[in-house]
Amino acid sequence: PRISEIHYNPSTQQGTDSEWEFVEIFNPHEVGLDVSGWNLGDAVDAIIPEGTFMEANSYIVFANDTSSYIGELPPFTILIPFSPNSSLHNSGETIRLLRADGTEVNQVTYSDYNGWPFEPDGGGASLEWRGPAYNNTMPDSWISSNAFGGSPGYANSAWAD
């Protein structure tokens, strides 16, 4: 799985950061994976519950306020809350996806400058990965979403593949 979308500074037209921040991961593989106990670390803390299986080509959405996303996601999308007092910095930081044993699967250090799109910084767009053909650790592999508030749980609105 890869970190595939980050909504770190929602527009005030959408609501507050605490209501609408999210991080999405995508499983680009043709097989499902047991992701029990995997977690997001550094920027936010969030733990995937035991017994969680991530289907091939599916998404998990981690949200600061999961109630904001009830009814907003496709059916069967796994929705996991950030741990209390976790939130994303509006100017950038590192998000890590870690296995249950602590080994790193993926990391993204996003920003709102140095080649990163600026529209996701309060402009209404999320930060979307261009797709599996792109190294998601690099700024030019990310683009502003075409959808206001992003596309959590769906194929990225700006998907290039």
Rosetta constraint file for C-alpha pairs under 8 A:
AtomPair CA 1 CA 25 HARMONIC 6.26 0.50
AtomPair CA 1 CA 26 HARMONIC 5.25 0.50
AtomPair CA 1 CA 27 HARMONIC 4.21 0.50
AtomPair CA 1 CA 28 HARMONIC 6.41 0.50
AtomPair CA 1 CA 29 HARMONIC 7.70 0.50
AtomPair CA 1 CA 105 HARMONIC 7.37 0.50
AtomPair CA 1 CA 106 HARMONIC 7.67 0.50
AtomPair CA 2 CA 25 HARMONIC 5.32 0.50
AtomPair CA 2 CA 26 HARMONIC 5.34 0.50
AtomPair CA 2 CA 27 HARMONIC 6.52 0.50
AtomPair CA 2 CA 28 HARMONIC 7.69 0.50
AtomPair CA 2 CA 97 HARMONIC 7.86 0.50
AtomPair CA 2 CA 105 HARMONIC 7.67 0.50
AtomPair CA 2 CA 106 HARMONIC 6.04 0.50
AtomPair CA 2 CA 136 HARMONIC 7.66 0.50
AtomPair CA 3 CA 23 HARMONIC 7.31 0.50
AtomPair CA 3 CA 24 HARMONIC 5.97 0.50
AtomPair CA 3 CA 25 HARMONIC 4.33 0.50
AtomPair CA 3 CA 26 HARMONIC 6.43 0.50
AtomPair CA 3 CA 97 HARMONIC 7.41 0.50
AtomPair CA 3 CA 106 HARMONIC 6.91 0.50
AtomPair CA 3 CA 107 HARMONIC 7.28 0.50
AtomPair CA 3 CA 108 HARMONIC 7.17 0.50
AtomPair CA 3 CA 129 HARMONIC 7.83 0.50
AtomPair CA 3 CA 136 HARMONIC 7.45 0.50
AtomPair CA 4 CA 23 HARMONIC 7.72 0.50
AtomPair CA 4 CA 24 HARMONIC 5.57 0.50
AtomPair CA 4 CA 25 HARMONIC 5.14 0.50
AtomPair CA 4 CA 26 HARMONIC 5.88 0.50
AtomPair CA 4 CA 128 HARMONIC 6.10 0.50
AtomPair CA 4 CA 129 HARMONIC 4.99 0.50
AtomPair CA 4 CA 131 HARMONIC 7.76 0.50
AtomPair CA 4 CA 136 HARMONIC 7.64 0.50
AtomPair CA 5 CA 22 HARMONIC 7.97 0.50
AtomPair CA 5 CA 23 HARMONIC 5.76 0.50
AtomPair CA 5 CA 24 HARMONIC 4.96 0.50
AtomPair CA 5 CA 25 HARMONIC 6.98 0.50
AtomPair CA 5 CA 126 HARMONIC 6.92 0.50
AtomPair CA 5 CA 127 HARMONIC 5.57 0.50
AtomPair CA 5 CA 128 HARMONIC 4.53 0.50
AtomPair CA 5 CA 129 HARMONIC 6.01 0.50
AtomPair CA 5 CA 150 HARMONIC 7.98 0.50
AtomPair CA 5 CA 152 HARMONIC 7.38 0.50
AtomPair CA 5 CA 156 HARMONIC 7.65 0.50
AtomPair CA 6 CA 21 HARMONIC 7.76 0.50
AtomPair CA 6 CA 22 HARMONIC 5.95 0.50
AtomPair CA 6 CA 23 HARMONIC 4.61 0.50
AtomPair CA 6 CA 24 HARMONIC 6.43 0.50
AtomPair CA 6 CA 126 HARMONIC 5.89 0.50
AtomPair CA 6 CA 127 HARMONIC 5.07 0.50
AtomPair CA 6 CA 128 HARMONIC 6.63 0.50
AtomPair CA 7 CA 20 HARMONIC 7.49 0.50
AtomPair CA 7 CA 21 HARMONIC 5.16 0.50
AtomPair CA 7 CA 22 HARMONIC 5.18 0.50
AtomPair CA 7 CA 23 HARMONIC 6.42 0.50
AtomPair CA 7 CA 120 HARMONIC 6.99 0.50
AtomPair CA 7 CA 125 HARMONIC 7.53 0.50
AtomPair CA 7 CA 126 HARMONIC 4.53 0.50
AtomPair CA 7 CA 127 HARMONIC 6.10 0.50
AtomPair CA 7 CA 149 HARMONIC 7.45 0.50
AtomPair CA 7 CA 150 HARMONIC 7.07 0.50
AtomPair CA 8 CA 17 HARMONIC 7.34 0.50
AtomPair CA 8 CA 21 HARMONIC 5.43 0.50
AtomPair CA 8 CA 22 HARMONIC 6.86 0.50
AtomPair CA 8 CA 88 HARMONIC 5.43 0.50
AtomPair CA 8 CA 89 HARMONIC 6.65 0.50
AtomPair CA 8 CA 90 HARMONIC 5.79 0.50
AtomPair CA 8 CA 120 HARMONIC 7.31 0.50
AtomPair CA 8 CA 121 HARMONIC 7.16 0.50
AtomPair CA 8 CA 126 HARMONIC 7.31 0.50
AtomPair CA 9 CA 17 HARMONIC 5.89 0.50
AtomPair CA 9 CA 21 HARMONIC 6.79 0.50
AtomPair CA 9 CA 88 HARMONIC 7.77 0.50
AtomPair CA 9 CA 89 HARMONIC 7.77 0.50
AtomPair CA 9 CA 90 HARMONIC 5.31 0.50
AtomPair CA 9 CA 120 HARMONIC 6.50 0.50
AtomPair CA 9 CA 121 HARMONIC 5.17 0.50
AtomPair CA 9 CA 122 HARMONIC 4.94 0.50
AtomPair CA 10 CA 14 HARMONIC 6.51 0.50
AtomPair CA 10 CA 15 HARMONIC 7.01 0.50
AtomPair CA 10 CA 16 HARMONIC 6.73 0.50
AtomPair CA 10 CA 17 HARMONIC 5.61 0.50
AtomPair CA 10 CA 20 HARMONIC 6.31 0.50
AtomPair CA 10 CA 21 HARMONIC 6.58 0.50
AtomPair CA 10 CA 120 HARMONIC 7.32 0.50
AtomPair CA 10 CA 121 HARMONIC 7.23 0.50
AtomPair CA 10 CA 122 HARMONIC 5.15 0.50
AtomPair CA 10 CA 123 HARMONIC 7.13 0.50
AtomPair CA 10 CA 124 HARMONIC 5.63 0.50
AtomPair CA 10 CA 125 HARMONIC 7.38 0.50
AtomPair CA 10 CA 126 HARMONIC 7.55 0.50
AtomPair CA 10 CA 149 HARMONIC 6.80 0.50
AtomPair CA 11 CA 15 HARMONIC 6.59 0.50
AtomPair CA 11 CA 16 HARMONIC 7.49 0.50
AtomPair CA 11 CA 121 HARMONIC 7.94 0.50
AtomPair CA 11 CA 122 HARMONIC 4.43 0.50
AtomPair CA 11 CA 123 HARMONIC 5.36 0.50
AtomPair CA 11 CA 124 HARMONIC 4.50 0.50
AtomPair CA 11 CA 125 HARMONIC 7.85 0.50
AtomPair CA 11 CA 149 HARMONIC 7.84 0.50
AtomPair CA 12 CA 16 HARMONIC 5.98 0.50
AtomPair CA 12 CA 122 HARMONIC 7.22 0.50
AtomPair CA 13 CA 124 HARMONIC 7.63 0.50
AtomPair CA 14 CA 20 HARMONIC 7.58 0.50
AtomPair CA 14 CA 124 HARMONIC 7.27 0.50
AtomPair CA 14 CA 149 HARMONIC 7.05 0.50
AtomPair CA 15 CA 19 HARMONIC 6.49 0.50
AtomPair CA 15 CA 20 HARMONIC 6.84 0.50
AtomPair CA 16 CA 20 HARMONIC 6.48 0.50
AtomPair CA 17 CA 21 HARMONIC 5.42 0.50
AtomPair CA 18 CA 64 HARMONIC 5.79 0.50
AtomPair CA 18 CA 65 HARMONIC 6.40 0.50
AtomPair CA 18 CA 87 HARMONIC 7.24 0.50
AtomPair CA 19 CA 64 HARMONIC 6.41 0.50
AtomPair CA 19 CA 65 HARMONIC 5.09 0.50
AtomPair CA 19 CA 68 HARMONIC 6.07 0.50
AtomPair CA 20 CA 63 HARMONIC 7.15 0.50
AtomPair CA 20 CA 64 HARMONIC 6.76 0.50
AtomPair CA 20 CA 65 HARMONIC 6.66 0.50
AtomPair CA 20 CA 68 HARMONIC 6.57 0.50
AtomPair CA 20 CA 69 HARMONIC 7.99 0.50
AtomPair CA 20 CA 149 HARMONIC 7.94 0.50
AtomPair CA 21 CA 63 HARMONIC 5.89 0.50
AtomPair CA 21 CA 64 HARMONIC 5.52 0.50
AtomPair CA 21 CA 65 HARMONIC 7.55 0.50
AtomPair CA 21 CA 87 HARMONIC 7.50 0.50
AtomPair CA 21 CA 88 HARMONIC 7.22 0.50
AtomPair CA 22 CA 61 HARMONIC 6.71 0.50
AtomPair CA 22 CA 62 HARMONIC 5.45 0.50
AtomPair CA 22 CA 63 HARMONIC 4.25 0.50
AtomPair CA 22 CA 64 HARMONIC 6.20 0.50
AtomPair CA 22 CA 152 HARMONIC 7.86 0.50
AtomPair CA 23 CA 61 HARMONIC 5.93 0.50
AtomPair CA 23 CA 62 HARMONIC 5.16 0.50
AtomPair CA 23 CA 63 HARMONIC 6.52 0.50
AtomPair CA 24 CA 59 HARMONIC 6.66 0.50
AtomPair CA 24 CA 60 HARMONIC 5.72 0.50
AtomPair CA 24 CA 61 HARMONIC 4.46 0.50
AtomPair CA 24 CA 62 HARMONIC 6.11 0.50
AtomPair CA 24 CA 152 HARMONIC 6.50 0.50
AtomPair CA 24 CA 153 HARMONIC 7.21 0.50
AtomPair CA 25 CA 59 HARMONIC 5.58 0.50
AtomPair CA 25 CA 60 HARMONIC 5.37 0.50
AtomPair CA 25 CA 61 HARMONIC 6.57 0.50
AtomPair CA 26 CA 57 HARMONIC 6.66 0.50
AtomPair CA 26 CA 58 HARMONIC 5.78 0.50
AtomPair CA 26 CA 59 HARMONIC 4.58 0.50
AtomPair CA 26 CA 60 HARMONIC 6.70 0.50
AtomPair CA 27 CA 32 HARMONIC 7.72 0.50
AtomPair CA 27 CA 54 HARMONIC 7.14 0.50
AtomPair CA 27 CA 55 HARMONIC 7.27 0.50
AtomPair CA 27 CA 56 HARMONIC 5.79 0.50
AtomPair CA 27 CA 57 HARMONIC 5.00 0.50
AtomPair CA 27 CA 58 HARMONIC 5.52 0.50
AtomPair CA 27 CA 59 HARMONIC 6.48 0.50
AtomPair CA 28 CA 56 HARMONIC 6.56 0.50
AtomPair CA 28 CA 57 HARMONIC 4.97 0.50
AtomPair CA 28 CA 58 HARMONIC 7.55 0.50
AtomPair CA 28 CA 132 HARMONIC 6.84 0.50
AtomPair CA 29 CA 56 HARMONIC 5.51 0.50
AtomPair CA 29 CA 57 HARMONIC 6.24 0.50
AtomPair CA 30 CA 56 HARMONIC 5.03 0.50
AtomPair CA 30 CA 57 HARMONIC 6.79 0.50
AtomPair CA 31 CA 55 HARMONIC 6.78 0.50
AtomPair CA 31 CA 56 HARMONIC 4.80 0.50
AtomPair CA 32 CA 53 HARMONIC 6.80 0.50
AtomPair CA 32 CA 54 HARMONIC 5.38 0.50
AtomPair CA 32 CA 55 HARMONIC 4.12 0.50
AtomPair CA 32 CA 56 HARMONIC 4.56 0.50
AtomPair CA 33 CA 53 HARMONIC 5.64 0.50
AtomPair CA 33 CA 54 HARMONIC 5.20 0.50
AtomPair CA 33 CA 55 HARMONIC 6.52 0.50
AtomPair CA 33 CA 56 HARMONIC 7.65 0.50
AtomPair CA 34 CA 51 HARMONIC 7.34 0.50
AtomPair CA 34 CA 52 HARMONIC 6.06 0.50
AtomPair CA 34 CA 53 HARMONIC 4.44 0.50
AtomPair CA 34 CA 54 HARMONIC 6.25 0.50
AtomPair CA 35 CA 48 HARMONIC 6.92 0.50
AtomPair CA 35 CA 50 HARMONIC 7.88 0.50
AtomPair CA 35 CA 51 HARMONIC 7.80 0.50
AtomPair CA 35 CA 52 HARMONIC 5.71 0.50
AtomPair CA 35 CA 53 HARMONIC 5.79 0.50
AtomPair CA 35 CA 54 HARMONIC 6.52 0.50
AtomPair CA 35 CA 99 HARMONIC 7.39 0.50
AtomPair CA 35 CA 100 HARMONIC 7.88 0.50
AtomPair CA 36 CA 48 HARMONIC 5.81 0.50
AtomPair CA 36 CA 49 HARMONIC 5.64 0.50
AtomPair CA 36 CA 50 HARMONIC 4.33 0.50
AtomPair CA 36 CA 51 HARMONIC 5.45 0.50
AtomPair CA 36 CA 52 HARMONIC 5.06 0.50
AtomPair CA 36 CA 53 HARMONIC 7.13 0.50
AtomPair CA 36 CA 100 HARMONIC 7.01 0.50
AtomPair CA 37 CA 47 HARMONIC 6.09 0.50
AtomPair CA 37 CA 48 HARMONIC 5.14 0.50
AtomPair CA 37 CA 49 HARMONIC 5.75 0.50
AtomPair CA 37 CA 50 HARMONIC 5.67 0.50
AtomPair CA 37 CA 99 HARMONIC 6.93 0.50
AtomPair CA 37 CA 100 HARMONIC 4.63 0.50
AtomPair CA 38 CA 47 HARMONIC 6.03 0.50
AtomPair CA 38 CA 48 HARMONIC 5.36 0.50
AtomPair CA 38 CA 49 HARMONIC 7.97 0.50
AtomPair CA 38 CA 97 HARMONIC 7.32 0.50
AtomPair CA 38 CA 98 HARMONIC 5.58 0.50
AtomPair CA 38 CA 99 HARMONIC 4.40 0.50
AtomPair CA 38 CA 100 HARMONIC 4.52 0.50
AtomPair CA 39 CA 45 HARMONIC 7.03 0.50
AtomPair CA 39 CA 46 HARMONIC 5.45 0.50
AtomPair CA 39 CA 47 HARMONIC 4.31 0.50
AtomPair CA 39 CA 48 HARMONIC 5.75 0.50
AtomPair CA 39 CA 97 HARMONIC 5.88 0.50
AtomPair CA 39 CA 98 HARMONIC 5.31 0.50
AtomPair CA 39 CA 99 HARMONIC 6.59 0.50
AtomPair CA 39 CA 100 HARMONIC 7.04 0.50
AtomPair CA 40 CA 44 HARMONIC 6.34 0.50
AtomPair CA 40 CA 45 HARMONIC 5.30 0.50
AtomPair CA 40 CA 46 HARMONIC 5.17 0.50
AtomPair CA 40 CA 47 HARMONIC 6.59 0.50
AtomPair CA 40 CA 95 HARMONIC 6.78 0.50
AtomPair CA 40 CA 96 HARMONIC 5.50 0.50
AtomPair CA 40 CA 97 HARMONIC 4.75 0.50
AtomPair CA 40 CA 98 HARMONIC 6.20 0.50
AtomPair CA 41 CA 45 HARMONIC 4.94 0.50
AtomPair CA 41 CA 46 HARMONIC 7.10 0.50
AtomPair CA 41 CA 95 HARMONIC 6.09 0.50
AtomPair CA 41 CA 96 HARMONIC 5.05 0.50
AtomPair CA 41 CA 97 HARMONIC 6.46 0.50
AtomPair CA 41 CA 98 HARMONIC 7.09 0.50
AtomPair CA 42 CA 94 HARMONIC 6.28 0.50
AtomPair CA 42 CA 95 HARMONIC 5.65 0.50
AtomPair CA 42 CA 96 HARMONIC 6.26 0.50
AtomPair CA 43 CA 86 HARMONIC 7.66 0.50
AtomPair CA 43 CA 87 HARMONIC 7.11 0.50
AtomPair CA 43 CA 88 HARMONIC 5.96 0.50
AtomPair CA 43 CA 89 HARMONIC 7.51 0.50
AtomPair CA 43 CA 93 HARMONIC 6.15 0.50
AtomPair CA 43 CA 94 HARMONIC 5.65 0.50
AtomPair CA 43 CA 95 HARMONIC 5.02 0.50
AtomPair CA 43 CA 96 HARMONIC 7.61 0.50
AtomPair CA 44 CA 82 HARMONIC 6.55 0.50
AtomPair CA 44 CA 83 HARMONIC 7.38 0.50
AtomPair CA 44 CA 86 HARMONIC 5.04 0.50
AtomPair CA 44 CA 87 HARMONIC 5.72 0.50
AtomPair CA 44 CA 88 HARMONIC 6.46 0.50
AtomPair CA 44 CA 95 HARMONIC 7.05 0.50
AtomPair CA 45 CA 82 HARMONIC 5.76 0.50
AtomPair CA 45 CA 83 HARMONIC 5.32 0.50
AtomPair CA 45 CA 86 HARMONIC 6.19 0.50
AtomPair CA 46 CA 62 HARMONIC 7.19 0.50
AtomPair CA 46 CA 80 HARMONIC 7.14 0.50
AtomPair CA 46 CA 81 HARMONIC 6.38 0.50
AtomPair CA 46 CA 82 HARMONIC 4.66 0.50
AtomPair CA 46 CA 83 HARMONIC 5.26 0.50
AtomPair CA 47 CA 80 HARMONIC 7.60 0.50
AtomPair CA 47 CA 82 HARMONIC 7.92 0.50
AtomPair CA 47 CA 83 HARMONIC 7.84 0.50
AtomPair CA 48 CA 52 HARMONIC 6.92 0.50
AtomPair CA 48 CA 80 HARMONIC 6.88 0.50
AtomPair CA 54 CA 58 HARMONIC 6.58 0.50
AtomPair CA 54 CA 59 HARMONIC 7.49 0.50
AtomPair CA 54 CA 60 HARMONIC 7.69 0.50
AtomPair CA 58 CA 77 HARMONIC 7.75 0.50
AtomPair CA 58 CA 153 HARMONIC 7.82 0.50
AtomPair CA 59 CA 77 HARMONIC 6.42 0.50
AtomPair CA 59 CA 78 HARMONIC 7.10 0.50
AtomPair CA 59 CA 153 HARMONIC 5.41 0.50
AtomPair CA 59 CA 154 HARMONIC 7.49 0.50
AtomPair CA 60 CA 77 HARMONIC 6.23 0.50
AtomPair CA 60 CA 78 HARMONIC 4.91 0.50
AtomPair CA 60 CA 79 HARMONIC 6.09 0.50
AtomPair CA 60 CA 80 HARMONIC 7.55 0.50
AtomPair CA 60 CA 153 HARMONIC 6.75 0.50
AtomPair CA 61 CA 77 HARMONIC 7.38 0.50
AtomPair CA 61 CA 78 HARMONIC 6.25 0.50
AtomPair CA 61 CA 79 HARMONIC 4.96 0.50
AtomPair CA 61 CA 80 HARMONIC 6.27 0.50
AtomPair CA 61 CA 152 HARMONIC 6.54 0.50
AtomPair CA 61 CA 153 HARMONIC 6.36 0.50
AtomPair CA 62 CA 66 HARMONIC 7.81 0.50
AtomPair CA 62 CA 79 HARMONIC 5.82 0.50
AtomPair CA 62 CA 80 HARMONIC 4.66 0.50
AtomPair CA 62 CA 81 HARMONIC 5.49 0.50
AtomPair CA 62 CA 82 HARMONIC 6.24 0.50
AtomPair CA 63 CA 69 HARMONIC 7.90 0.50
AtomPair CA 63 CA 79 HARMONIC 7.19 0.50
AtomPair CA 63 CA 80 HARMONIC 6.30 0.50
AtomPair CA 63 CA 81 HARMONIC 5.05 0.50
AtomPair CA 63 CA 82 HARMONIC 5.73 0.50
AtomPair CA 64 CA 81 HARMONIC 5.82 0.50
AtomPair CA 64 CA 82 HARMONIC 5.03 0.50
AtomPair CA 64 CA 83 HARMONIC 7.96 0.50
AtomPair CA 64 CA 86 HARMONIC 7.31 0.50
AtomPair CA 64 CA 87 HARMONIC 6.57 0.50
AtomPair CA 65 CA 69 HARMONIC 7.60 0.50
AtomPair CA 65 CA 81 HARMONIC 6.56 0.50
AtomPair CA 65 CA 82 HARMONIC 7.63 0.50
AtomPair CA 66 CA 70 HARMONIC 6.77 0.50
AtomPair CA 66 CA 79 HARMONIC 6.87 0.50
AtomPair CA 66 CA 80 HARMONIC 7.00 0.50
AtomPair CA 66 CA 81 HARMONIC 5.75 0.50
AtomPair CA 68 CA 72 HARMONIC 7.84 0.50
AtomPair CA 69 CA 73 HARMONIC 6.38 0.50
AtomPair CA 73 CA 77 HARMONIC 6.43 0.50
AtomPair CA 73 CA 152 HARMONIC 6.64 0.50
AtomPair CA 73 CA 153 HARMONIC 5.68 0.50
AtomPair CA 73 CA 154 HARMONIC 7.62 0.50
AtomPair CA 74 CA 153 HARMONIC 6.23 0.50
AtomPair CA 74 CA 154 HARMONIC 7.04 0.50
AtomPair CA 77 CA 153 HARMONIC 6.20 0.50
AtomPair CA 82 CA 86 HARMONIC 5.97 0.50
AtomPair CA 82 CA 87 HARMONIC 7.47 0.50
AtomPair CA 88 CA 92 HARMONIC 7.74 0.50
AtomPair CA 88 CA 93 HARMONIC 7.73 0.50
AtomPair CA 89 CA 93 HARMONIC 6.51 0.50
AtomPair CA 90 CA 121 HARMONIC 6.51 0.50
AtomPair CA 91 CA 111 HARMONIC 5.70 0.50
AtomPair CA 91 CA 112 HARMONIC 5.69 0.50
AtomPair CA 91 CA 121 HARMONIC 7.43 0.50
AtomPair CA 92 CA 109 HARMONIC 7.00 0.50
AtomPair CA 92 CA 110 HARMONIC 5.08 0.50
AtomPair CA 92 CA 111 HARMONIC 4.02 0.50
AtomPair CA 92 CA 112 HARMONIC 6.42 0.50
AtomPair CA 93 CA 109 HARMONIC 5.32 0.50
AtomPair CA 93 CA 110 HARMONIC 5.71 0.50
AtomPair CA 93 CA 111 HARMONIC 6.65 0.50
AtomPair CA 94 CA 107 HARMONIC 6.82 0.50
AtomPair CA 94 CA 108 HARMONIC 5.58 0.50
AtomPair CA 94 CA 109 HARMONIC 3.99 0.50
AtomPair CA 94 CA 110 HARMONIC 6.44 0.50
AtomPair CA 95 CA 107 HARMONIC 5.57 0.50
AtomPair CA 95 CA 108 HARMONIC 5.38 0.50
AtomPair CA 95 CA 109 HARMONIC 6.25 0.50
AtomPair CA 96 CA 104 HARMONIC 6.95 0.50
AtomPair CA 96 CA 105 HARMONIC 7.67 0.50
AtomPair CA 96 CA 106 HARMONIC 5.92 0.50
AtomPair CA 96 CA 107 HARMONIC 4.29 0.50
AtomPair CA 96 CA 108 HARMONIC 6.62 0.50
AtomPair CA 97 CA 104 HARMONIC 6.05 0.50
AtomPair CA 97 CA 105 HARMONIC 5.50 0.50
AtomPair CA 97 CA 106 HARMONIC 5.18 0.50
AtomPair CA 97 CA 107 HARMONIC 6.08 0.50
AtomPair CA 98 CA 102 HARMONIC 5.43 0.50
AtomPair CA 98 CA 103 HARMONIC 5.52 0.50
AtomPair CA 98 CA 104 HARMONIC 4.48 0.50
AtomPair CA 98 CA 105 HARMONIC 5.45 0.50
AtomPair CA 98 CA 106 HARMONIC 7.23 0.50
AtomPair CA 99 CA 103 HARMONIC 5.42 0.50
AtomPair CA 99 CA 104 HARMONIC 6.30 0.50
AtomPair CA 99 CA 105 HARMONIC 6.58 0.50
AtomPair CA 107 CA 137 HARMONIC 6.65 0.50
AtomPair CA 108 CA 136 HARMONIC 6.80 0.50
AtomPair CA 108 CA 137 HARMONIC 5.06 0.50
AtomPair CA 108 CA 138 HARMONIC 7.98 0.50
AtomPair CA 109 CA 137 HARMONIC 6.92 0.50
AtomPair CA 110 CA 116 HARMONIC 7.23 0.50
AtomPair CA 110 CA 139 HARMONIC 7.43 0.50
AtomPair CA 111 CA 116 HARMONIC 5.97 0.50
AtomPair CA 112 CA 116 HARMONIC 5.48 0.50
AtomPair CA 112 CA 117 HARMONIC 6.28 0.50
AtomPair CA 112 CA 118 HARMONIC 5.15 0.50
AtomPair CA 112 CA 120 HARMONIC 7.77 0.50
AtomPair CA 112 CA 121 HARMONIC 6.42 0.50
AtomPair CA 113 CA 117 HARMONIC 7.08 0.50
AtomPair CA 113 CA 118 HARMONIC 6.70 0.50
AtomPair CA 114 CA 139 HARMONIC 7.86 0.50
AtomPair CA 115 CA 139 HARMONIC 5.65 0.50
AtomPair CA 115 CA 140 HARMONIC 6.62 0.50
AtomPair CA 116 CA 139 HARMONIC 5.11 0.50
AtomPair CA 116 CA 140 HARMONIC 6.97 0.50
AtomPair CA 116 CA 142 HARMONIC 7.13 0.50
AtomPair CA 116 CA 143 HARMONIC 7.73 0.50
AtomPair CA 117 CA 127 HARMONIC 7.56 0.50
AtomPair CA 117 CA 142 HARMONIC 7.43 0.50
AtomPair CA 117 CA 143 HARMONIC 6.06 0.50
AtomPair CA 117 CA 144 HARMONIC 6.11 0.50
AtomPair CA 118 CA 144 HARMONIC 7.90 0.50
AtomPair CA 119 CA 123 HARMONIC 4.87 0.50
AtomPair CA 119 CA 124 HARMONIC 7.06 0.50
AtomPair CA 119 CA 125 HARMONIC 5.96 0.50
AtomPair CA 119 CA 126 HARMONIC 7.82 0.50
AtomPair CA 119 CA 144 HARMONIC 6.22 0.50
AtomPair CA 120 CA 124 HARMONIC 6.20 0.50
AtomPair CA 120 CA 125 HARMONIC 4.61 0.50
AtomPair CA 120 CA 126 HARMONIC 4.85 0.50
AtomPair CA 120 CA 127 HARMONIC 5.71 0.50
AtomPair CA 120 CA 144 HARMONIC 6.15 0.50
AtomPair CA 120 CA 145 HARMONIC 7.91 0.50
AtomPair CA 121 CA 125 HARMONIC 7.83 0.50
AtomPair CA 124 CA 148 HARMONIC 5.21 0.50
AtomPair CA 124 CA 149 HARMONIC 5.54 0.50
AtomPair CA 124 CA 150 HARMONIC 7.87 0.50
AtomPair CA 125 CA 144 HARMONIC 5.71 0.50
AtomPair CA 125 CA 145 HARMONIC 5.11 0.50
AtomPair CA 125 CA 146 HARMONIC 6.83 0.50
AtomPair CA 125 CA 147 HARMONIC 6.46 0.50
AtomPair CA 125 CA 148 HARMONIC 5.28 0.50
AtomPair CA 125 CA 149 HARMONIC 5.47 0.50
AtomPair CA 125 CA 150 HARMONIC 5.69 0.50
AtomPair CA 126 CA 144 HARMONIC 5.85 0.50
AtomPair CA 126 CA 145 HARMONIC 5.27 0.50
AtomPair CA 126 CA 147 HARMONIC 7.96 0.50
AtomPair CA 126 CA 148 HARMONIC 7.64 0.50
AtomPair CA 126 CA 149 HARMONIC 6.04 0.50
AtomPair CA 126 CA 150 HARMONIC 4.71 0.50
AtomPair CA 126 CA 151 HARMONIC 7.89 0.50
AtomPair CA 127 CA 142 HARMONIC 6.44 0.50
AtomPair CA 127 CA 143 HARMONIC 5.89 0.50
AtomPair CA 127 CA 144 HARMONIC 5.03 0.50
AtomPair CA 127 CA 145 HARMONIC 6.09 0.50
AtomPair CA 127 CA 150 HARMONIC 7.61 0.50
AtomPair CA 128 CA 142 HARMONIC 5.41 0.50
AtomPair CA 128 CA 143 HARMONIC 5.34 0.50
AtomPair CA 128 CA 144 HARMONIC 5.96 0.50
AtomPair CA 128 CA 145 HARMONIC 5.79 0.50
AtomPair CA 128 CA 150 HARMONIC 7.86 0.50
AtomPair CA 128 CA 156 HARMONIC 6.31 0.50
AtomPair CA 128 CA 157 HARMONIC 7.86 0.50
AtomPair CA 128 CA 158 HARMONIC 6.98 0.50
AtomPair CA 128 CA 159 HARMONIC 7.86 0.50
AtomPair CA 129 CA 134 HARMONIC 7.81 0.50
AtomPair CA 129 CA 136 HARMONIC 6.28 0.50
AtomPair CA 129 CA 141 HARMONIC 5.90 0.50
AtomPair CA 129 CA 142 HARMONIC 4.50 0.50
AtomPair CA 129 CA 143 HARMONIC 6.48 0.50
AtomPair CA 129 CA 156 HARMONIC 7.42 0.50
AtomPair CA 129 CA 159 HARMONIC 7.31 0.50
AtomPair CA 130 CA 134 HARMONIC 6.43 0.50
AtomPair CA 130 CA 136 HARMONIC 7.99 0.50
AtomPair CA 130 CA 141 HARMONIC 5.55 0.50
AtomPair CA 130 CA 142 HARMONIC 5.54 0.50
AtomPair CA 130 CA 143 HARMONIC 6.61 0.50
AtomPair CA 130 CA 156 HARMONIC 7.69 0.50
AtomPair CA 130 CA 158 HARMONIC 6.59 0.50
AtomPair CA 130 CA 159 HARMONIC 4.99 0.50
AtomPair CA 130 CA 160 HARMONIC 5.22 0.50
AtomPair CA 130 CA 161 HARMONIC 7.32 0.50
AtomPair CA 131 CA 141 HARMONIC 7.81 0.50
AtomPair CA 131 CA 159 HARMONIC 5.85 0.50
AtomPair CA 131 CA 160 HARMONIC 6.07 0.50
AtomPair CA 131 CA 161 HARMONIC 5.90 0.50
AtomPair CA 132 CA 161 HARMONIC 7.42 0.50
AtomPair CA 133 CA 161 HARMONIC 7.11 0.50
AtomPair CA 134 CA 141 HARMONIC 5.50 0.50
AtomPair CA 135 CA 141 HARMONIC 6.16 0.50
AtomPair CA 136 CA 141 HARMONIC 5.56 0.50
AtomPair CA 136 CA 142 HARMONIC 7.11 0.50
AtomPair CA 137 CA 141 HARMONIC 7.46 0.50
AtomPair CA 138 CA 142 HARMONIC 7.51 0.50
AtomPair CA 143 CA 158 HARMONIC 7.01 0.50
AtomPair CA 144 CA 158 HARMONIC 7.39 0.50
AtomPair CA 145 CA 150 HARMONIC 5.58 0.50
AtomPair CA 145 CA 151 HARMONIC 7.50 0.50
AtomPair CA 145 CA 156 HARMONIC 7.25 0.50
AtomPair CA 145 CA 157 HARMONIC 5.73 0.50
AtomPair CA 145 CA 158 HARMONIC 5.69 0.50
AtomPair CA 146 CA 150 HARMONIC 7.27 0.50
AtomPair CA 146 CA 157 HARMONIC 5.54 0.50
AtomPair CA 146 CA 158 HARMONIC 6.10 0.50
AtomPair CA 147 CA 151 HARMONIC 6.46 0.50
AtomPair CA 147 CA 157 HARMONIC 6.33 0.50
AtomPair CA 150 CA 156 HARMONIC 7.82 0.50
AtomPair CA 150 CA 157 HARMONIC 7.48 0.50
AtomPair CA 151 CA 155 HARMONIC 6.97 0.50
AtomPair CA 151 CA 156 HARMONIC 5.78 0.50
AtomPair CA 151 CA 157 HARMONIC 6.30 0.50
AtomPair CA 152 CA 156 HARMONIC 7.84 0.50
AtomPair CA 155 CA 159 HARMONIC 6.97 0.50
